[in-house]
Amino acid sequence: MEKRIVTTAVVLLFIAGASWAANAKYGDAAFYVDGENSDVHDAGLYHLRLWDRLWVGSTTSEHGSGNYPGKSGVATLYTGSFWVGTNAWGKPRVSGDVAPFRTEWHKMLGVLWSDGSSWNQRPPYIRKRGALDSYLKVDDRDAKEEGPIGLVVEQHGMQWSDTTNDDYVIFQTHLLNKSGRTLTDEFICLFYDFDVGGSLSYIDDKVGIDYPRKMPYMYDDEPKHPYVGLRILDGKPHTMGAPDIMNDPDTDAKKWALMTSGKWIERETPYDWRVCLSSGPHVCANNEKLRFAFAVVAGANLAELQANSDAAYKKYWELFTNVDDFSARVLPGAVELSWEPNINYAGFNLYRAEANDATTGVKINSHPITGRKPFNYVDSTVTADTTYDYTLEAVNLNGGKERYGPIRVKAEGKTKPLSFRLAQSFPNPARETTTIAFALAEAGDVTLEVFDLSGRKVATVAEGHRSAGENEATLDTGTLAAGVYIYRLRAGDKVAAKRLAVVK
């Protein structure tokens, strides 16, 4: 199979600031952007070219396409693409093509930064976090086949030069849904054409999967050639490895079939393979953002690749596992706990122990706390004049856990007034069942019902007398069609409602 040679006109990214940063605001090393090629991540040993339409790699030369170790090292990458797909319109739509033949991302902004000189031009959350090596903003207005989904994508690239963290490039991507509807089956896909050893030896590549790390990687039989792979840092993998195809997917239907197949495929037969890594299905409401992060990792051998992959994972979560303002407020007979995460989490748990107890304590929420930030939870089971230590456990999308606190408060007397509250169902989206928790300020009759978006009632979850305080009910979603529903709680003159997504 003859390797593709393509000449294309591109708008190169530009440098905002000097090549070396004297005091990097991000990480523990100065950032470096190559003064001759302003579109290159070149802080460490992995030399990776970034274009302004959400693809990486080079179509005109080996150098700059993904070299390890360093600019003059062995070439590892021909080109790589970023796709987002959904089936919400009754037929698959995928934004992002097999770069660079017909890219579907429209550049809104593309910048490579090397210091803080353009600090005020950056989005607020970037200014809060610190300097980044690169920032791209695109939308999918140029989607050709089935038309745009309605997405705005921001991608932040990061690289470090210290020896522990110089073998990878991290990309964090925010996807803003501007489609006008809730996307219940959104998939994100990386489609990378690695060429280990450059364009003269691409036909002898092999594909492996590191199952504990959930990382597809490529290698060949030549000891002088490195290993290179893709590692999800924030999100769960769905499809990964070498696709079971002989040609690059060139239609929305083919790309959708690939990214949603759920196959994990290794290849021991040498060939010009591609590597696919997808995540989904995700639920993203209109005007909401979904976050995804991954690393392109290299190593001289498999052991080094694995060590560098672990370093990338550790570095990312050191930077982004943050929960702000975990605090407590004493109410009459209760304690209200509040917190605001900076990232997407799968859920939260709260633990309570009496002061000076050597243990973390007992979990006080019956199901993981989910929903929209800022979060708050009222603990109405406290004993008057007792001092407690509260700890917050945050569960990230990969199953990892971080703890915040403890914070110490002294409870006051009498358990009233309690608050009326309806929690987000868990799990959401749901396949078979989901649990809906709610709290009542006083005992009484309640009605918990589910409606489709046309207003038609499709289920009654709970009806009748319930006690004051925390309550819950279970909905059988197996009888419901896939889609978005509204569940509504009515107790006396109080009414609350939330959304629930059902997937099949």
KABELDA-V490038 format. One record per backbone hydrogen bond with DSSP energy under -0.5 kcal/mol. CO is the residue of the C=O (numbers start at 1). NH is the residue of the N-H. If there is no record, write none. Layout:
co: [CO/CO]
nh: [NH/NH]
//
This chain:
co: [6/8/10/14/15/16/16/19/20/26/31/32/36/37/39/40/40/41/45/45/46/47/48/49/51/54/55/56/59/62/64/66/66/67/67/68/70/74/75/75/76/78/79/80/81/83/84/85/86/87/91/93/95/97/98/104/105/106/109/110/111/111/112/116/118/119/123/123/124/125/126/133/134/135/136/137/137/138/139/140/150/151/152/153/154/155/156/157/157/158/162/165/166/166/167/169/170/171/172/173/174/174/175/175/176/176/177/182/183/186/187/188/189/190/190/191/192/192/193/193/195/198/201/202/205/206/207/208/209/210/210/214/215/216/217/218/219/221/222/227/228/229/230/231/234/236/239/240/241/241/243/251/252/253/254/255/256/258/263/263/265/267/268/271/271/275/276/277/278/278/279/282/282/284/285/288/290/292/293/293/294/295/295/296/297/299/301/302/303/304/305/306/307/308/309/310/311/312/313/314/315/316/317/320/322/324/325/327/329/331/331/331/334/335/335/336/337/338/339/340/347/348/349/350/350/351/352/353/354/362/368/369/370/375/377/377/378/379/383/386/387/388/389/390/390/391/392/392/393/393/394/394/395/395/396/400/402/404/407/409/409/411/421/426/430/432/432/434/435/435/436/437/438/439/440/441/444/445/446/447/447/448/448/449/450/450/451/452/456/459/459/462/464/466/469/471/473/475/475/476/477/483/484/485/486/487/488/489/490/491/494/496/498/500/501/501/502]
nh: [8/10/12/112/17/114/115/33/22/29/21/42/38/40/50/34/42/48/47/70/48/67/41/57/54/82/51/80/6/65/49/76/77/47/70/74/73/68/197/198/195/58/193/56/191/189/95/187/93/90/89/86/84/99/101/142/107/139/137/14/113/135/16/119/121/122/126/127/128/129/130/113/157/111/155/108/109/153/106/143/178/140/176/138/174/136/172/133/134/170/165/160/45/46/298/296/158/294/156/292/154/176/177/290/152/178/287/184/284/282/85/279/83/192/277/81/194/275/78/79/198/201/204/205/271/219/267/217/211/214/215/232/210/230/208/228/206/223/225/299/218/297/216/295/293/280/278/265/243/276/245/255/256/257/258/259/260/261/240/265/242/207/270/205/273/192/241/190/238/239/188/186/284/183/288/177/175/173/233/234/171/231/297/169/229/227/305/306/307/308/309/310/311/312/313/314/315/316/317/318/319/320/321/322/342/340/327/338/336/333/334/412/331/337/379/329/377/327/375/324/395/369/393/364/365/391/362/389/357/352/370/348/424/339/337/379/380/335/386/411/355/409/353/406/407/351/394/404/349/395/396/402/346/347/399/396/394/392/390/388/411/385/439/435/503/477/478/475/426/437/473/423/471/421/469/418/466/492/464/449/490/461/462/488/458/459/486/455/452/450/461/448/446/444/440/438/436/434/477/479/480/502/453/500/451/498/449/496/447/494/491/489/487/485/429/430/483]
//
